[in-house]
Amino acid sequence: MHKRQIRSLQVSAIGLGCMNMSSGYGPGDDTVSTKLLNEALDVGYTFLDTAQVYGDGHNETLIGNALSKRRNEFVLATKCGMSKAGINGEPAGILASCDASLKKLKTDVIDLYYLHRVDPNVPIEDSVGALSQLVEQGKVREIGLSEVCCETLRRAHKVHPIAALQSEYSLWSRTPERGILDLCDELSITMVPFSPLGRAFLTGKASDVTTLLDDDLRCTIARPRFEPDAFKKNCELLIPYAEIAEQNNCSMAQLALAWLLHRKNDVPIPGTKHIEFMKENGAASEIVLDDSTVAKLNETINESTVVGTRYETPRMAATDSERD
């Protein structure tokens, strides 16, 4: 797998989102997940993404147990500022969370440490100041933010260089195109798209909410596009989309990732708990789309052709990246 750069960190062009192994999309299996994590390193993944909130600490513990003996083989990203108790960007909370994550991950340094969400009650300068302190202490190498608007990113970057911005970005979730992508390019910040497969919609394997578990994210915060009527309409988009994938000799999932990789600085992090999907996703790093194919994809699936918002209304209102 070819490599890309996140400031001082060299990573595989496609990273592995690890949340699914612990929460969000039904139960995981630690034995299978341990095998998946090791096989991911074997096939070329060198960038793993987790967070303290995933499985209430389970995901960080899983990675620590599975890969502590191979720690020098991958770049490790995790996140602070969000837990079962809610969002907390207070400096003291960030410092304490880092120590807890280091212990669970069985490492003495976190390569990329994100503020998971902006705390509306804490100035971003204070939260980033705490992250900067962790860099000075040698506990963190680079810092990042997740789901922020342009104003927040500019303010944060003045306190300490931001290495990466993680936001939902895919063919059907285009929020970053409202300005944050241009700002990332201006400030040399790497965009790290999460949910790059549209919560499995872009793989052609997703189902509507009537067939999913009640605690599945597609039945909770990400419900609007998976409501039966909306989902039925959205599936009509997959007909021409599947044809484009066939024309490019790749799967639908690989096509979605190749579309993101067309931007030369982005590092998508598809998540999965299935070994075969992990390998399929990784192979997308070698697919190169021409400009006409990218244009055709942009015309076929975008926020104007998709029915439903990406989050429920309260979540949309509370997400900093959705600010005008």
VENLINMO-V102102 format. One line per field, one symbol per residue. phi: phi as a letter, one per 40 degrees, with the letter a starting at -180 (. if undefined). psi: psi as a letter, one per 40 degrees, with the letter a starting at -180 (. if undefined). Layout:
phi->???
psi->???
This chain:
phi->.cbbbbfcbcbccbcbcbddcbagbgcbbcccccccccccccchcbbbbaacccgfgdcccdcdccbdcbdccacbbabbgaadchcabcdccccccccccdcccfababcbbcccaccccbddccccdccccccccgcbcbbabbfbccdccccccccadccabbacaadbbbdccciccccccccfbccbcbfcbffgdccgbcbcccbbccccdcbbcbcdcbddcccdcccccccccccccccbfaccccccccccccccbcbcbcbabbcccdcccccccccbccccccccccccbaccccchccbcdccdcccccccc
psi->hiiihgbehhiidhihheddedidfiiihdddddddddddddeehehhhaidehffedddddddddedefdeeihhhiiiehadeahhehddddddddddddddefieihdhhihdihheehhdddddddddddddeeeidiiiihgiiddddddddddihhdihhihhadegedeeeddddddddefhhhghifeeffedeeeeiiieeeiidehdeebdfddeeiddddddddddedddddddddefiidddddddddedheeigighiiehddddddddeeeehhiiddddddddddhiedehhiidiidddddehdeei.
